Amino acid sequence: MPSPKMKIPMLKLVDQHAPLRARILSEIDRLLQTGQFVLGEPVAAFEERVAAYLGVRHAIGVASGTDALMLAFRSAGVGPGDEVITPPFSFFAISEAIELVGAEVVFADLREGTYLMDPDRAMEAVTERTRAIVPVHLYGHPMDLAPLKRALDDRAQSAKNANTAKSIAVIEDAAQAFGASHRGTKVGALGDLATFSFYPTKNLGGCGDGGLITTDDDDHAAEIRMLRDHGQTEKYVHGSFGWNSRLDAIQAVILSAKLDHIDEWNDGRRRVAAQYRALLADLPAGLPPAGDNSVSVYHQFAMRVPDRDSLMAYLAEAGIASALHYPRCLHQQPAYQRSFGSFPVAERTAAEVLCLPIYPELTEDEVSYIAETIRDWFHETKGDAQSSRQENRSWGER
Ligand SMILES: Cc1ncc(COP(=O)(O)O)c(C=O)c1O
């Protein structure tokens, strides 16, 4: 059993904020003097900066990532009788938002070795009732949406020829992937709509809850702006039943301050990921995908190890935190009172996944210590890692 040489938490939010403290406090002081606490100029300024950063026409701040999903569904016309396709291995908020708008969830399994939805499985799940597909850029890894969009375009074309056209919106869940890109396009600009979360633990996180929707479509944007503020078209004139989902000005100024550092922080996460890869590559464990055309922001560094509970306990003994994102698939949640069948890749992933600490403040020595401890565990439980290399090579084919 290891004895702790270092204490390494899953996150160091206090360290992240320390260099920004003076700026954030002075922004908040300025707000106190203006009395502008909800929406207003600070939120509009933040939205404009995010839209420019992500390369989209519209960015609309809302109260959380969950609200962002719900409002994106509303603006895409998703409602009772409709189906929404999404992977079964992600965060429960997607299920909740689908239920909130009265639609039905349909799950499509992951593609092995990617942690991301398999576009072929998604297309197989499409029916006449499908109104939206929600790919999730899980762990900060951007999903290539091109094959999915091509397949949807082909389907739309044949439906048009048969006069049965019904559009299917692609709504990216980019909650964990602010700044990630695929072939040079940032996530948030890949689908018809996209949603982000600024929950404090996200790679761009506020000091409280917050969320955002992006789109290039002027009509969707106008509708979401109305829906987030009680469906008001003008003061006390309510054009539809909306919601109270306004981004607080205090979060907008904090997020604006942090936006200045996002590239440097995402680089820091990639630096840690590269070091993990170099030190763990020969072990019989699954490592995150490293796509040629993808730039991940490594919201998580997720390994796959069949007896991960034992590794987790071993790391804890050594003073190293690790986490299970997520130990149970969405279709297996008790909230669902029905059976969805099985999704073998997602289920195996939930049983084997283990997330290691990853944040820009993590030092090279800390990463080395974590990797060394993992290697010790493999050595103690599996013997010579050398003999297991064969296993690792075939990981992606399992
Ligand atoms: C993939 C994913 N989608 C949606 C959400 C919901 O975001 P929020 O917590 O801001 O409501 C989260 C946040 O944890 C998430 O990780």
The ligand as a Gaussian input file, in Angstrom:
#p B3LYP/6-31G(d) Opt

LIG

0 1
 C      -22.625000      17.346000     -20.299000
 C      -23.413000      18.279000     -19.405000
 N      -24.587000      18.754000     -19.852000
 C      -25.312000      19.608000     -19.105000
 C      -24.903000      20.028000     -17.849000
 C      -25.782000      20.895000     -17.043000
 O      -25.203000      22.113000     -16.711000
 P      -25.623000      22.906000     -15.384000
 O      -25.068000      22.180000     -14.219000
 O      -25.004000      24.251000     -15.587000
 O      -27.110000      22.967000     -15.354000
 C      -23.669000      19.577000     -17.380000
 C      -23.173000      20.050000     -16.071000
 O      -22.773000      19.391000     -15.206000
 C      -22.909000      18.671000     -18.161000
 O      -21.745000      18.194000     -17.736000

